[in-house]
Amino acid sequence: MKQLFLASLLGTTLAMSTAALAAGTDLKTLEAAAKAEGEVNSVGMPDNWANWKGTWDDLAKLYGLKHIDTDMSSAQEVAKFAAEKDNASADIGDVGAAFGPIAVKQGVTQAYKPSTWEQVPAWAKDADGHWALAYTGTIAFIINNKLLHGSEAPKNWADLEKGKYKVSIGDVGTAAQAANGVLAAAIAKGGDEKNIQPALLMFAEIAKQGRLSLANPTIATMEKGEVEVGVVWDFNGLSYKAKMANPDDYTVLIPADGSVISGYTTIINKYAKHPNAAKLAREYIFSDAGQTNLARGNARPIRAEHLTLPADVQAQLLPNEQYKKVTPIKDADAWEKTSKALPQQWQEQVIVEMP
């Protein structure tokens, strides 16, 4: 955890805080400029998501930064940055990986590379520092062991295909989690962002057997016993499991034959009224303390392999070895096109096979 910078805020520092300091700025100078601004306003970073509360509390305690968040979707965040421009009410946002490049194309971001930049994998960051995934989501299975009635719990997609239990993936037309679940299955079966046909064939067979459940895998449907095996982001699965009356009845795992890894990135508003506070927030998010905060919210930190997490926090995550066969999205443009076509393909090739 970085030391609180106690130097007095002289007039020159106050002058510097009116504009964003350069990305290579000394951290103590950045801290002073952020303290002079006094606040950081976020969008899409509510207290109860990925334990953002821990980070906002730390920034208040260490640097005196006041904070307000307005929760909204990734698309809404980018649109807000673009619409408000010089009347910006938000300094920083947290968006799905696909929206980082979109925000850059729209010219609404500014760059900042935190001091731990080299420990962020190349696939998970913009070369110029406009975005970088702070935590990841990997498609996983959540299994209600009590509902499998003696069936062996699936460890991979191949098991899922030949099992006897119902599979809940959710609405691929509206949920990014469900769409990425299809992509994960495709990758495990030799497909990719351009070719999800292997996954469609697999789910069509599951549907034909009457094993495709239309129940969306959420904590509500799981508590009602409507989900036998759910396809979910790992952080959702772990969060659901932790909230159950009997967590030991549930298993969360990454399918051993392959999955897809994505995540969420902060974007700093080009027009931010508190740009240095936003940059300091990103710096803290990528620090050991900030990454640990995310892990406390069941989100796997992007620097997971470089951290020694407290034992109780590590126990909330899946072991690093489960992620050996996960694949990041390599062709975002192709996946964007494929995911737009997916709802109709799902209806025509999978849903039509249900009894």
C-alpha positions as CSV (number, residue, x, y, z in Angstrom):
1,M,0.0,0.0,0.0
2,K,1.4,3.3,-1.0
3,Q,2.3,5.8,1.7
4,L,0.0,8.8,2.2
5,F,1.8,11.8,0.7
6,L,1.9,14.5,3.4
7,A,3.5,17.3,1.5
8,S,1.6,20.6,1.7
9,L,-0.5,21.5,-1.3
10,L,1.3,24.6,-2.6
11,G,-0.1,27.0,-5.2
12,T,1.9,25.3,-8.0
13,T,0.4,21.9,-7.1
14,L,-3.0,23.4,-7.1
15,A,-2.3,24.9,-10.6
16,M,-1.2,21.5,-11.8
17,S,-4.4,19.8,-10.6
18,T,-6.5,21.8,-13.1
19,A,-5.3,19.6,-15.9
20,A,-4.4,15.9,-16.1
21,L,-0.7,15.3,-15.3
22,A,1.3,13.3,-17.8
23,A,1.1,9.5,-17.6
24,G,4.8,9.2,-16.5
25,T,4.3,11.7,-13.6
26,D,5.9,10.9,-10.3
27,L,3.4,9.2,-8.0
28,K,3.8,11.7,-5.2
29,T,3.0,14.6,-7.6
30,L,0.0,12.7,-8.8
31,E,-1.2,12.0,-5.3
32,A,-0.9,15.7,-4.4
33,A,-2.8,16.8,-7.5
34,A,-5.5,14.2,-6.8
35,K,-5.8,15.4,-3.2
36,A,-6.2,19.0,-4.5
37,E,-9.1,17.9,-6.7
38,G,-10.6,16.2,-3.7
39,E,-13.1,13.8,-5.3
40,V,-13.6,11.2,-7.9
41,N,-16.9,10.4,-9.5
42,S,-17.5,7.0,-11.2
43,V,-20.0,5.3,-13.4
44,G,-20.6,1.5,-13.3
45,M,-18.5,1.0,-10.2
46,P,-21.1,0.5,-7.4
47,D,-20.1,-0.6,-3.9
48,N,-21.5,-4.1,-4.3
49,W,-19.8,-5.0,-7.6
50,A,-16.4,-6.6,-7.3
51,N,-16.0,-5.0,-3.9
52,W,-15.5,-1.5,-5.3
53,K,-16.5,-0.3,-1.9
54,G,-13.2,-1.4,-0.5
55,T,-11.3,0.7,-3.0
56,W,-13.5,3.8,-2.5
57,D,-13.1,3.5,1.2
58,D,-9.3,3.2,0.9
59,L,-9.1,6.2,-1.4
60,A,-11.1,8.3,1.0
61,K,-9.0,7.2,4.0
62,L,-5.6,7.6,2.3
63,Y,-6.2,10.6,0.1
64,G,-9.3,12.3,1.3
65,L,-11.2,11.6,-2.0
66,K,-14.9,11.9,-1.8
67,H,-16.8,9.6,-4.2
68,I,-20.2,9.2,-5.9
69,D,-21.1,6.4,-8.3
70,T,-23.9,6.1,-10.8
71,D,-24.5,2.5,-11.9
72,M,-25.1,2.0,-15.6
73,S,-24.3,-0.4,-18.4
74,S,-21.0,-0.3,-20.4
75,A,-22.7,1.2,-23.5
76,Q,-24.4,3.9,-21.4
77,E,-21.1,4.8,-19.8
78,V,-19.4,5.4,-23.1
79,A,-22.4,7.4,-24.4
80,K,-22.4,9.5,-21.3
81,F,-18.7,10.4,-21.7
82,A,-19.4,11.4,-25.3
83,A,-22.6,13.3,-24.6
84,E,-21.5,15.4,-21.7
85,K,-18.0,16.4,-23.0
86,D,-16.9,19.6,-21.1
87,N,-19.8,19.3,-18.7
88,A,-18.6,16.0,-17.5
89,S,-20.1,14.6,-14.4
90,A,-18.1,11.3,-14.4
91,D,-14.3,10.9,-14.2
92,I,-13.9,7.2,-14.5
93,G,-16.0,4.1,-15.5
94,D,-15.7,0.4,-15.5
95,V,-16.8,-1.3,-18.8
96,G,-16.7,-4.8,-20.4
97,A,-13.5,-5.6,-22.3
98,A,-15.2,-5.0,-25.7
99,F,-16.1,-1.4,-24.8
100,G,-12.5,-0.3,-24.1
101,P,-11.6,-0.1,-27.8
102,I,-15.0,1.3,-28.6
103,A,-14.5,4.2,-26.1
104,V,-11.0,4.9,-27.6
105,K,-12.5,4.9,-31.2
106,Q,-15.0,7.5,-30.0
107,G,-12.2,9.6,-28.6
108,V,-13.6,9.9,-25.0
109,T,-10.7,8.4,-23.0
110,Q,-7.4,9.6,-21.8
111,A,-4.3,7.4,-21.1
112,Y,-2.7,6.4,-17.8
113,K,-0.4,3.4,-17.3
114,P,-0.2,2.4,-13.6
115,S,3.2,1.6,-12.1
116,T,2.4,-2.2,-12.3
117,W,1.8,-1.9,-16.1
118,E,4.4,-4.6,-17.0
119,Q,2.5,-7.2,-15.0
120,V,-0.7,-6.8,-17.1
121,P,-0.7,-9.3,-20.0
122,A,-0.5,-7.7,-23.4
123,W,-3.9,-9.1,-24.5
124,A,-5.5,-7.3,-21.5
125,K,-4.4,-3.8,-22.2
126,D,-4.2,-1.0,-24.8
127,A,-0.7,-0.3,-25.8
128,D,-1.1,3.4,-25.2
129,G,-2.7,3.0,-21.8
130,H,-6.2,4.0,-22.6
131,W,-7.6,0.8,-21.1
132,A,-6.5,-2.2,-19.2
133,L,-8.4,-5.0,-17.6
134,A,-8.2,-4.8,-13.8
135,Y,-10.0,-8.1,-13.2
136,T,-11.1,-11.0,-15.4
137,G,-14.2,-13.1,-16.0
138,T,-13.8,-16.7,-17.3
139,I,-16.7,-18.9,-18.3
140,A,-17.2,-21.6,-15.6
141,F,-19.7,-24.2,-14.5
142,I,-21.7,-23.9,-11.3
143,I,-23.0,-27.3,-10.3
144,N,-25.7,-28.1,-7.7
145,N,-24.4,-31.4,-6.6
146,K,-27.6,-32.3,-4.8
147,L,-29.6,-32.1,-8.0
148,L,-27.5,-34.4,-10.1
149,H,-29.0,-37.5,-8.6
150,G,-25.9,-39.6,-8.7
151,S,-24.7,-38.3,-12.1
152,E,-21.0,-37.5,-12.1
153,A,-20.4,-33.7,-12.1
154,P,-19.1,-32.4,-15.4
155,K,-15.4,-31.3,-15.4
156,N,-15.4,-30.2,-19.1
157,W,-17.6,-29.5,-22.1
158,A,-17.3,-33.1,-23.3
159,D,-18.9,-34.2,-20.0
160,L,-21.6,-31.6,-20.3
161,E,-22.5,-33.0,-23.7
162,K,-23.0,-36.6,-22.6
163,G,-24.5,-35.9,-19.1
164,K,-28.0,-36.6,-17.9
165,Y,-28.6,-33.3,-16.1
166,K,-30.2,-30.1,-17.3
167,V,-27.9,-27.2,-18.5
168,S,-28.8,-23.6,-17.9
169,I,-26.9,-21.0,-20.0
170,G,-29.4,-18.1,-20.0
171,D,-30.6,-15.9,-22.9
172,V,-27.8,-15.6,-25.5
173,G,-29.8,-12.8,-27.1
174,T,-29.5,-10.4,-24.2
175,A,-26.8,-11.6,-21.8
176,A,-23.1,-11.2,-22.5
177,Q,-22.4,-14.1,-20.1
178,A,-24.6,-16.5,-22.1
179,A,-23.0,-15.4,-25.4
180,N,-19.5,-15.9,-24.0
181,G,-20.6,-19.3,-22.7
182,V,-21.3,-20.3,-26.3
183,L,-18.0,-18.9,-27.5
184,A,-16.2,-20.8,-24.7
185,A,-17.8,-24.1,-25.8
186,A,-16.9,-23.4,-29.4
187,I,-13.2,-22.7,-28.5
188,A,-13.0,-25.9,-26.5
189,K,-14.4,-27.8,-29.5
190,G,-11.9,-26.3,-32.0
191,G,-14.0,-23.2,-33.0
192,D,-13.2,-19.6,-32.6
193,E,-14.7,-16.1,-32.8
194,K,-15.6,-16.6,-36.4
195,N,-16.8,-20.2,-36.1
196,I,-19.2,-21.1,-33.2
197,Q,-20.8,-23.9,-35.1
198,P,-19.3,-26.6,-32.9
199,A,-21.0,-25.0,-29.9
200,L,-24.3,-24.6,-31.6
201,L,-24.2,-28.3,-32.6
202,M,-23.5,-29.3,-29.0
203,F,-26.3,-27.2,-27.5
204,A,-28.7,-28.4,-30.2
205,E,-28.0,-32.0,-29.2
206,I,-28.5,-31.1,-25.5
207,A,-31.8,-29.4,-26.5
208,K,-32.9,-32.4,-28.5
209,Q,-32.4,-34.6,-25.4
210,G,-34.6,-32.2,-23.4
211,R,-31.7,-31.1,-21.2
212,L,-31.5,-27.4,-22.2
213,S,-33.1,-25.4,-19.4
214,L,-34.5,-22.0,-20.1
215,A,-33.9,-21.0,-16.5
216,N,-31.4,-18.1,-16.3
217,P,-28.6,-19.1,-13.9
218,T,-29.0,-16.5,-11.2
219,I,-28.9,-16.7,-7.4
220,A,-32.7,-16.6,-7.4
221,T,-33.2,-19.6,-9.7
222,M,-30.4,-21.5,-8.0
223,E,-32.1,-20.9,-4.6
224,K,-35.3,-22.3,-6.0
225,G,-33.5,-25.4,-7.2
226,E,-34.1,-24.6,-10.9
227,V,-30.4,-24.9,-12.0
228,E,-28.6,-28.2,-12.1
229,V,-25.5,-27.1,-14.1
230,G,-25.2,-23.4,-14.9
231,V,-22.8,-21.7,-17.4
232,V,-21.7,-18.5,-15.7
233,W,-18.7,-16.1,-15.3
234,D,-16.5,-17.5,-12.6
235,F,-16.9,-14.5,-10.3
236,N,-20.7,-14.8,-10.5
237,G,-20.6,-18.5,-9.7
238,L,-18.3,-18.0,-6.8
239,S,-20.5,-15.1,-5.5
240,Y,-23.7,-17.3,-5.8
241,K,-22.0,-20.2,-4.1
242,A,-20.9,-18.0,-1.2
243,K,-24.5,-16.7,-0.7
244,M,-26.1,-20.1,-0.5
245,A,-27.4,-21.6,2.7
246,N,-25.2,-24.6,2.1
247,P,-22.3,-23.5,0.0
248,D,-20.7,-26.9,0.1
249,D,-23.6,-28.2,-2.0
250,Y,-22.2,-26.3,-5.0
251,T,-19.1,-26.7,-7.1
252,V,-17.6,-23.9,-9.3
253,L,-15.0,-24.9,-11.8
254,I,-13.4,-23.8,-15.1
255,P,-14.0,-26.5,-17.8
256,A,-10.8,-28.4,-18.3
257,D,-11.0,-28.6,-22.1
258,G,-11.1,-24.9,-22.6
259,S,-12.9,-21.7,-21.9
260,V,-12.8,-18.0,-22.7
261,I,-11.4,-15.3,-20.5
262,S,-12.5,-11.7,-20.7
263,G,-12.9,-9.0,-18.1
264,Y,-13.6,-5.4,-17.2
265,T,-11.5,-2.3,-17.8
266,T,-11.5,1.2,-16.3
267,I,-11.8,4.1,-18.7
268,I,-10.8,7.6,-17.7
269,N,-13.0,10.3,-19.1
270,K,-11.1,12.5,-21.6
271,Y,-13.2,15.4,-20.2
272,A,-12.9,14.5,-16.5
273,K,-13.2,17.4,-14.1
274,H,-11.0,15.4,-11.7
275,P,-8.5,13.7,-14.1
276,N,-5.7,13.2,-11.5
277,A,-8.0,11.7,-9.0
278,A,-9.2,9.3,-11.7
279,K,-5.6,8.4,-12.6
280,L,-4.8,7.8,-8.9
281,A,-7.9,5.6,-8.6
282,R,-6.6,3.5,-11.5
283,E,-3.1,3.4,-10.0
284,Y,-4.6,2.1,-6.7
285,I,-6.8,-0.4,-8.5
286,F,-3.7,-2.0,-10.0
287,S,-1.7,-1.9,-6.8
288,D,-1.5,-5.0,-4.6
289,A,-4.0,-3.5,-2.2
290,G,-6.5,-2.6,-5.0
291,Q,-6.2,-6.0,-6.6
292,T,-6.8,-7.7,-3.3
293,N,-9.9,-5.6,-2.8
294,L,-11.2,-6.9,-6.1
295,A,-10.4,-10.5,-5.1
296,R,-12.5,-9.9,-1.9
297,G,-15.4,-9.4,-4.3
298,N,-14.8,-12.8,-6.0
299,A,-13.2,-11.1,-9.0
300,R,-10.0,-12.6,-10.2
301,P,-7.4,-9.8,-10.3
302,I,-5.5,-9.4,-13.6
303,R,-2.2,-9.6,-11.6
304,A,-3.3,-12.8,-9.8
305,E,-0.1,-14.6,-10.7
306,H,2.0,-11.8,-9.2
307,L,0.1,-11.5,-5.9
308,T,0.3,-13.3,-2.6
309,L,-3.3,-12.9,-1.4
310,P,-4.3,-13.4,2.2
311,A,-5.3,-17.0,2.7
312,D,-9.0,-16.2,3.4
313,V,-9.1,-14.1,0.1
314,Q,-7.3,-16.8,-2.0
315,A,-9.9,-19.3,-0.7
316,Q,-12.6,-17.3,-2.3
317,L,-11.1,-17.7,-5.8
318,L,-10.4,-20.8,-7.9
319,P,-6.8,-22.1,-8.1
320,N,-4.6,-20.5,-10.7
321,E,-4.0,-23.9,-12.3
322,Q,-7.6,-24.1,-13.4
323,Y,-6.9,-21.2,-15.8
324,K,-4.2,-23.0,-17.9
325,K,-6.4,-23.6,-20.9
326,V,-8.4,-20.4,-21.0
327,T,-8.2,-18.2,-24.1
328,P,-8.7,-14.5,-24.5
329,I,-10.8,-13.2,-27.3
330,K,-8.2,-12.7,-30.1
331,D,-10.4,-11.1,-32.8
332,A,-12.8,-8.6,-31.2
333,D,-14.2,-7.4,-34.5
334,A,-15.0,-11.0,-35.6
335,W,-16.6,-11.8,-32.3
336,E,-18.7,-8.6,-32.4
337,K,-20.1,-9.7,-35.8
338,T,-20.6,-13.3,-34.6
339,S,-22.3,-12.3,-31.4
340,K,-24.8,-10.1,-33.3
341,A,-25.8,-13.1,-35.5
342,L,-25.9,-15.5,-32.5
343,P,-29.5,-14.8,-31.3
344,Q,-31.0,-15.8,-34.6
345,Q,-28.7,-18.8,-35.0
346,W,-29.5,-19.9,-31.5
347,Q,-33.3,-19.7,-32.2
348,E,-33.0,-21.5,-35.6
349,Q,-30.5,-24.2,-34.6
350,V,-30.9,-24.8,-30.9
351,I,-34.3,-23.7,-29.5
352,V,-36.1,-25.4,-32.4
353,E,-34.7,-28.8,-31.2
354,M,-36.4,-28.5,-27.8
355,P,-39.1,-31.1,-27.3
